[in-house]
């Protein structure tokens, strides 16, 4: 039984209460009694509003379900459908023309373009790696991945042939981003003193062992060091090329973690405190050695005029709170109900971040005095307005100036996409981020139109009209309302961390679409993706984008009208969904791992989180509802895919096999996600995952 304490009528996990009082409020000089009284008053106002918004979601969904059910067997009438969505308030009027008014935004968000990492906040080691990924070795990134089109490194130490290919590729990058005068090549450079750039302004200074260059707003350090094995054999003595990579990182309390109780939330908040104070560290064994990882310091350089300057050594950090749906047992309201977890996150992460705003951190996160929170899974402008009001109240509770707390709006729900301008308007003075995410957005696409008919296969979804409209409209609407130069317009994750060669070919498309940031799965991927931002000036691209498709294309439902799938095609789709679902659920429920590299049905490792699970479970539920597949077929697939997942995890000593444990928590959760998928709120997986994880933790 969790030890609880009572403050201002709230029943709070004693560890959480002690943590916030001693580690956060005391250093801030805030009165603890006044804080808890204010927190209780905030909850009395916002918890009922939160519940009302969730009830409206369900009411709208019920009306949409009924509309589709009433038209069963009839062709889809797009005009009537759009009119219906307007009548019920699902679609709202466009706001009058406006520009966002966000101020005090750090350049990493507003005026720079570069990669972004998302990292589970519960894993301190991963969190440190991501925060330190502001700078990365291009040589290491090419040497260790398939991004370099050359034979792989031979085992047994440094492979000179591979190294030579890496060096040649590095010179190609320098020739492209920082051309030398007279058409000379970096491959022919004799040494550091021989550098003569075609544009001398690109050299902004020198470091202890190199020169500091700048292109498209991003820095690159060319390191000259003949004392290293690489530098000693290099004609110019270049030992490495260090690129500015992950400009921003999102520390995630949401989709990539399994946080279900006070123990989990305390770890999340403790790690965030370590990031903000600058003292987070993690000790671990690697290669038979004990290592301790800490946050990187800043990079110093001497400018061309002889003055000394510093560049941030770490990513600018966002924190992603949870959405409006879930509650958490770590705090109970006076009526005994659980606290809305999104409200708890808003208060706790903002209180911790106030230490940064008021100068209590070792390094400092925001140099503009801002707190950056990403808010996911909001449905439409009313929910965005709720978040805006909530952040106002949190600022008042903590004594912060208005709009200190900035918000990133995840455009991953259909009602938000269809009303994006109104959503931005609702947070127009604090918005710093919008982005698209195919998986969650597709999960909501399926659930919203669950009763309209069977959906396309998942692979075919990627070529559908609604998805093209969604991706293009997101950027265009953001630009129309003034996000360029003030906020990030982002694109979703490259999920395959081992396929960097393919990433280098495809992910540049996000820049061509006008996104000034995009998600990558690792620090190495951030280093490689940074090369794209030297190839393309995103802010110039944003000035020349065509007008996107209209709302009609966005509202096109991806139905498989007239599809005549073979039994093999149906089995292939079902197996793919079941394998991915089981592979993710078994780690989430049994081990509390919210995000990891999960082998897909073809044994390709993909970074999976709850968004993947949402689309897979909803797709199976949709095909079941419409008779494309039967319950017996689902159970057969689950059994066969359980054996495959067991084999894929055979080397994990903590793994509990699914086969032979069909009554266990993991397999039971997987079944419920499918067979109860139609009734899950917005198709979300969290209610069932949390319930089964709590049962697993209880023994």
SULWO-V16467 format. One record per residue. N is the residue number from 1. RES is the residue in one small letter. OMEGA is omega in degrees with one decimal (none if undefined). Layout:
N|RES|OMEGA + N|RES|OMEGA
//
This chain:
1|x|-179.8 + 2|x|176.8 + 3|x|-176.7 + 4|x|174.3 + 5|x|-177.7 + 6|x|176.1 + 7|x|177.0 + 8|x|178.5 + 9|x|178.2 + 10|x|173.8 + 11|x|-168.7 + 12|x|172.7 + 13|x|-172.7 + 14|x|-179.8 + 15|x|178.3 + 16|x|-179.8 + 17|x|179.5 + 18|x|179.1 + 19|x|-175.5 + 20|x|-177.9 + 21|x|-172.7 + 22|x|-173.5 + 23|x|-175.1 + 24|x|-175.3 + 25|x|-179.3 + 26|x|177.1 + 27|x|178.4 + 28|x|-177.6 + 29|x|179.7 + 30|x|177.8 + 31|x|-174.6 + 32|x|-179.4 + 33|x|179.4 + 34|x|179.3 + 35|x|-176.3 + 36|x|175.1 + 37|x|179.2 + 38|x|178.5 + 39|x|179.3 + 40|x|178.9 + 41|x|177.4 + 42|x|-179.5 + 43|x|179.1 + 44|x|178.9 + 45|x|-167.5 + 46|x|179.3 + 47|x|176.3 + 48|x|177.5 + 49|x|177.5 + 50|x|179.9 + 51|x|-179.5 + 52|x|178.1 + 53|x|177.7 + 54|x|176.7 + 55|x|178.4 + 56|x|175.3 + 57|x|-176.3 + 58|x|179.1 + 59|x|177.0 + 60|x|-179.5 + 61|x|179.4 + 62|x|178.6 + 63|x|178.5 + 64|x|176.8 + 65|x|-177.8 + 66|x|-180.0 + 67|x|179.3 + 68|x|-179.9 + 69|x|-179.7 + 70|x|-179.7 + 71|x|-178.5 + 72|x|178.9 + 73|x|179.0 + 74|x|175.4 + 75|x|179.2 + 76|x|179.1 + 77|x|-173.3 + 78|x|-178.3 + 79|x|178.7 + 80|x|179.2 + 81|x|179.8 + 82|x|178.2 + 83|x|178.0 + 84|x|179.6 + 85|x|177.1 + 86|x|-178.0 + 87|x|-176.5 + 88|x|178.4 + 89|x|174.9 + 90|x|172.5 + 91|x|-179.7 + 92|x|178.7 + 93|x|174.8 + 94|x|175.7 + 95|x|173.1 + 96|x|-176.1 + 97|x|-179.5 + 98|x|172.9 + 99|x|179.2 + 100|x|-177.3 + 101|x|-176.5 + 102|x|179.4 + 103|x|177.8 + 104|x|-179.8 + 105|x|-179.3 + 106|x|-176.6 + 107|x|178.5 + 108|x|179.4 + 109|x|-168.4 + 110|x|-167.6 + 111|x|177.5 + 112|x|178.2 + 113|x|-178.7 + 114|x|-176.1 + 115|x|176.5 + 116|x|175.8 + 117|x|170.0 + 118|x|-171.4 + 119|x|179.0 + 120|x|-173.8 + 121|x|-178.5 + 122|x|-177.1 + 123|x|-174.2 + 124|x|-179.2 + 125|x|177.9 + 126|x|-179.5 + 127|x|177.2 + 128|x|178.6 + 129|x|-178.4 + 130|x|179.2 + 131|x|-179.1 + 132|x|-176.7 + 133|x|174.6 + 134|x|179.4 + 135|x|-179.3 + 136|x|179.1 + 137|x|177.2 + 138|x|176.9 + 139|x|180.0 + 140|x|-177.8 + 141|x|178.6 + 142|x|-176.8 + 143|x|-170.8 + 144|x|-177.3 + 145|x|178.4 + 146|x|174.6 + 147|x|176.5 + 148|x|-179.0 + 149|x|-179.1 + 150|x|178.0 + 151|x|-179.6 + 152|x|-178.8 + 153|x|175.4 + 154|x|179.5 + 155|x|174.3 + 156|x|177.6 + 157|x|-174.9 + 158|x|178.7 + 159|x|-174.5 + 160|x|179.1 + 161|x|176.7 + 162|x|178.9 + 163|x|179.2 + 164|x|177.6 + 165|x|177.5 + 166|x|-179.7 + 167|x|179.0 + 168|x|179.1 + 169|x|176.5 + 170|x|177.3 + 171|x|177.1 + 172|x|177.5 + 173|x|-179.3 + 174|x|178.2 + 175|x|-177.8 + 176|x|-174.7 + 177|x|-175.2 + 178|x|-176.3 + 179|x|178.0 + 180|x|-179.5 + 181|x|174.3 + 182|x|179.3 + 183|x|178.3 + 184|x|-179.8 + 185|x|173.9 + 186|x|178.4 + 187|x|-178.4 + 188|x|-177.0 + 189|x|-177.7 + 190|x|-178.1 + 191|x|-176.2 + 192|x|-176.1 + 193|x|-177.3 + 194|x|-177.9 + 195|x|174.1 + 196|x|-175.9 + 197|x|174.4 + 198|x|173.9 + 199|x|-175.7 + 200|x|-178.7 + 201|x|178.7 + 202|x|175.3 + 203|x|-173.5 + 204|x|178.9 + 205|x|179.3 + 206|x|173.5 + 207|x|-178.0 + 208|x|-174.3 + 209|x|-176.7 + 210|x|177.2 + 211|x|-179.9 + 212|x|-177.8 + 213|x|-179.0 + 214|x|179.7 + 215|x|-178.4 + 216|x|176.9 + 217|x|-178.5 + 218|x|-179.2 + 219|x|174.5 + 220|x|175.8 + 221|x|173.5 + 222|x|-173.4 + 223|x|175.5 + 224|x|-178.5 + 225|x|-177.9 + 226|x|179.1 + 227|x|179.6 + 228|x|179.6 + 229|x|-179.8 + 230|x|-178.8 + 231|x|-177.9 + 232|x|-177.8 + 233|x|-178.4 + 234|x|-177.3 + 235|x|-178.4 + 236|x|-177.8 + 237|x|179.2 + 238|x|-178.2 + 239|x|-178.0 + 240|x|171.6 + 241|x|-177.0 + 242|x|-176.7 + 243|x|171.3 + 244|x|-168.0 + 245|x|-175.1 + 246|x|179.5 + 247|x|-178.1 + 248|x|176.9 + 249|x|175.5 + 250|x|172.1 + 251|x|-163.1 + 252|x|172.1 + 253|x|-167.8 + 254|x|-165.5 + 255|x|-174.2 + 256|x|179.2 + 257|x|172.9 + 258|x|-177.2 + 259|x|-170.1 + 260|x|-175.9 + 261|x|-175.8 + 262|x|179.1 + 263|x|-179.2 + 264|x|-178.4 + 265|x|178.4 + 266|x|177.4 + 267|x|179.0 + 268|x|-177.4 + 269|x|178.0 + 270|x|177.8 + 271|x|177.4 + 272|x|176.3 + 273|x|178.8 + 274|x|175.9 + 275|x|-176.8 + 276|x|178.4 + 277|x|-179.5 + 278|x|-176.3 + 279|x|177.4 + 280|x|176.7 + 281|x|179.7 + 282|x|178.0 + 283|x|-177.6 + 284|x|178.2 + 285|x|177.8 + 286|x|-179.9 + 287|x|179.8 + 288|x|-179.3 + 289|x|175.2 + 290|x|-178.2 + 291|x|173.8 + 292|x|-179.2 + 293|x|177.2 + 294|x|178.5 + 295|x|-179.1 + 296|x|174.8 + 297|x|-179.8 + 298|x|179.0 + 299|x|-179.7 + 300|x|176.6 + 301|x|176.6 + 302|x|-179.4 + 303|x|-177.5 + 304|x|179.1 + 305|x|176.9 + 306|x|179.8 + 307|x|-178.2 + 308|x|-178.4 + 309|x|174.6 + 310|x|171.2 + 311|x|-178.4 + 312|x|-179.8 + 313|x|-175.0 + 314|x|172.5 + 315|x|166.2 + 316|x|-169.5 + 317|x|162.4 + 318|x|165.2 + 319|x|178.3 + 320|x|173.9 + 321|x|174.0 + 322|x|-179.8 + 323|x|-173.8 + 324|x|-167.2 + 325|x|-165.1 + 326|x|171.3 + 327|x|-178.2 + 328|x|-176.2 + 329|x|-175.6 + 330|x|174.5 + 331|x|177.5 + 332|x|-179.9 + 333|x|-178.3 + 334|x|178.6 + 335|x|178.2 + 336|x|-179.2 + 337|x|-179.6 + 338|x|-179.9 + 339|x|169.4 + 340|x|-170.8 + 341|x|178.6 + 342|x|177.3 + 343|x|177.6 + 344|x|178.0 + 345|x|-178.2 + 346|x|-177.8 + 347|x|-174.5 + 348|x|-177.9 + 349|x|177.4 + 350|x|177.8 + 351|x|177.5 + 352|x|-178.0 + 353|x|176.2 + 354|x|174.2 + 355|x|176.8 + 356|x|-178.7 + 357|x|-175.8 + 358|x|167.9 + 359|x|-179.1 + 360|x|-178.0 + 361|x|179.5 + 362|x|-176.3 + 363|x|-172.2 + 364|x|177.2 + 365|x|178.4 + 366|x|175.0 + 367|x|-179.7 + 368|x|177.1 + 369|x|-178.4 + 370|x|173.8 + 371|x|-172.9 + 372|x|-179.0 + 373|x|172.0 + 374|x|-179.1 + 375|x|-176.5 + 376|x|163.9 + 377|x|172.3 + 378|x|-178.5 + 379|x|171.9 + 380|x|-172.2 + 381|x|177.6 + 382|x|-178.9 + 383|x|174.3 + 384|x|177.7 + 385|x|175.7 + 386|x|178.9 + 387|x|178.2 + 388|x|178.5 + 389|x|178.5 + 390|x|179.8 + 391|x|172.1 + 392|x|-176.9 + 393|x|178.0 + 394|x|176.3 + 395|x|178.4 + 396|x|178.8 + 397|x|-175.8 + 398|x|-179.8 + 399|x|-178.5 + 400|x|175.0 + 401|x|-179.5 + 402|x|178.8 + 403|x|167.8 + 404|x|179.9 + 405|x|177.4 + 406|x|-176.5 + 407|x|169.1 + 408|x|-177.2 + 409|x|176.0 + 410|x|178.1 + 411|x|-174.1 + 412|x|175.9 + 413|x|-171.1 + 414|x|-178.6 + 415|x|174.3 + 416|x|178.9 + 417|x|-176.3 + 418|x|-178.7 + 419|x|-169.1 + 420|x|-179.5 + 421|x|178.9 + 422|x|176.7 + 423|x|177.9 + 424|x|-179.5 + 425|x|-177.9 + 426|x|-179.9 + 427|x|-166.1 + 428|x|-178.8 + 429|x|177.1 + 430|x|-176.0 + 431|x|178.7 + 432|x|-169.9 + 433|x|162.7 + 434|x|175.2 + 435|x|176.4 + 436|x|178.1 + 437|x|-173.4 + 438|x|-170.0 + 439|x|178.9 + 440|x|-178.9 + 441|x|177.7 + 442|x|175.9 + 443|x|178.3 + 444|x|175.6 + 445|x|179.9 + 446|x|-174.9 + 447|x|-178.5 + 448|x|-177.1 + 449|x|-175.1 + 450|x|-173.2 + 451|x|179.8 + 452|x|-178.7 + 453|x|178.6 + 454|x|-177.5 + 455|x|171.8 + 456|x|169.0 + 457|x|-174.7 + 458|x|-179.6 + 459|x|179.9 + 460|x|178.4 + 461|x|-174.3 + 462|x|177.9 + 463|x|-174.9 + 464|x|-176.4 + 465|x|-176.3 + 466|x|-177.0 + 467|x|176.8 + 468|x|179.4 + 469|x|179.8 + 470|x|-177.4 + 471|x|-176.6 + 472|x|-178.9 + 473|x|-179.8 + 474|x|-179.3 + 475|x|-174.8 + 476|x|179.7 + 477|x|176.2 + 478|x|179.7 + 479|x|-178.4 + 480|x|-175.6 + 481|x|165.1 + 482|x|-179.6 + 483|x|-178.7 + 484|x|-178.6 + 485|x|179.3 + 486|x|-171.9 + 487|x|177.4 + 488|x|167.2 + 489|x|-168.5 + 490|x|174.7 + 491|x|-167.8 + 492|x|-167.5 + 493|x|161.7 + 494|x|-165.7 + 495|x|-172.6 + 496|x|-174.7 + 497|x|179.8 + 498|x|-178.1 + 499|x|-177.2 + 500|x|177.0 + 501|x|178.3 + 502|x|177.6 + 503|x|-178.3 + 504|x|177.3 + 505|x|-168.8 + 506|x|-168.5 + 507|x|174.9 + 508|x|176.3 + 509|x|177.9 + 510|x|176.9 + 511|x|179.5 + 512|x|176.8 + 513|x|177.4 + 514|x|178.6 + 515|x|179.1 + 516|x|166.4 + 517|x|177.6 + 518|x|-174.1 + 519|x|176.1 + 520|x|-169.1 + 521|x|-175.2 + 522|x|174.0 + 523|x|177.8 + 524|x|178.0 + 525|x|177.2 + 526|x|179.0 + 527|x|-179.9 + 528|x|-179.2 + 529|x|177.9 + 530|x|179.0 + 531|x|-179.7 + 532|x|-176.7 + 533|x|170.1 + 534|x|179.8 + 535|x|-174.4 + 536|x|172.9 + 537|x|-173.9 + 538|x|-177.1 + 539|x|173.4 + 540|x|177.5 + 541|x|-177.3 + 542|x|-178.7 + 543|x|-170.6 + 544|x|-179.0 + 545|x|177.8 + 546|x|174.9 + 547|x|-177.2 + 548|x|174.5 + 549|x|-176.9 + 550|x|-176.7 + 551|x|-178.4 + 552|x|178.6 + 553|x|179.4 + 554|x|-176.3 + 555|x|178.1 + 556|x|-176.1 + 557|x|-175.9 + 558|x|-179.0 + 559|x|180.0 + 560|x|-177.3 + 561|x|175.9 + 562|x|-179.9 + 563|x|179.9 + 564|x|-176.2 + 565|x|173.4 + 566|x|177.1 + 567|x|179.4 + 568|x|179.0 + 569|x|179.0 + 570|x|178.8 + 571|x|179.6 + 572|x|179.8 + 573|x|-179.5 + 574|x|178.8 + 575|x|179.6 + 576|x|179.5 + 577|x|-177.1 + 578|x|179.7 + 579|x|179.7 + 580|x|179.8 + 581|x|-179.5 + 582|x|-178.3 + 583|x|179.2 + 584|x|-175.0 + 585|x|-175.3 + 586|x|177.1 + 587|x|-178.3 + 588|x|-173.0 + 589|x|-174.0 + 590|x|-172.4 + 591|x|-179.0 + 592|x|179.2 + 593|x|-175.2 + 594|x|178.6 + 595|x|177.4 + 596|x|178.0 + 597|x|-175.8 + 598|x|177.5 + 599|x|175.9 + 600|x|-174.3 + 601|x|176.8 + 602|x|178.3 + 603|x|172.7 + 604|x|-178.4 + 605|x|179.1 + 606|x|175.1 + 607|x|-174.5 + 608|x|169.3 + 609|x|-172.4 + 610|x|179.7 + 611|x|177.5 + 612|x|-179.4 + 613|x|-178.7 + 614|x|-177.7 + 615|x|-178.5 + 616|x|-177.8 + 617|x|179.7 + 618|x|179.8 + 619|x|177.6 + 620|x|-179.1 + 621|x|179.2 + 622|x|179.8 + 623|x|175.1 + 624|x|-177.4 + 625|x|-174.5 + 626|x|171.6 + 627|x|175.6 + 628|x|178.4 + 629|x|179.2 + 630|x|176.7 + 631|x|179.3 + 632|x|177.8 + 633|x|178.9 + 634|x|-178.7 + 635|x|176.7 + 636|x|179.6 + 637|x|178.7 + 638|x|-179.4 + 639|x|-179.2 + 640|x|-179.1 + 641|x|174.4 + 642|x|178.0 + 643|x|179.2 + 644|x|179.1 + 645|x|176.2 + 646|x|-179.8 + 647|x|-179.8 + 648|x|-178.5 + 649|x|-174.7 + 650|x|-177.9 + 651|x|-177.9 + 652|x|-176.0 + 653|x|179.4 + 654|x|-172.2 + 655|x|174.5 + 656|x|-176.1 + 657|x|175.5 + 658|x|-179.5 + 659|x|-175.5 + 660|x|-179.6 + 661|x|-174.0 + 662|x|176.0 + 663|x|-179.6 + 664|x|-174.4 + 665|x|-174.1 + 666|x|-179.0 + 667|x|178.4 + 668|x|177.8 + 669|x|179.8 + 670|x|179.5 + 671|x|-178.0 + 672|x|178.1 + 673|x|178.5 + 674|x|-170.5 + 675|x|172.9 + 676|x|-174.4 + 677|x|-177.5 + 678|x|-174.2 + 679|x|-179.3 + 680|x|-177.6 + 681|x|-178.8 + 682|x|-178.9 + 683|x|-178.0 + 684|x|-179.5 + 685|x|-171.6 + 686|x|-177.1 + 687|x|-179.7 + 688|x|178.8 + 689|x|-179.3 + 690|x|-178.3 + 691|x|-178.2 + 692|x|177.1 + 693|x|177.5 + 694|x|177.0 + 695|x|179.0 + 696|x|-179.4 + 697|x|179.6 + 698|x|174.0 + 699|x|none
//
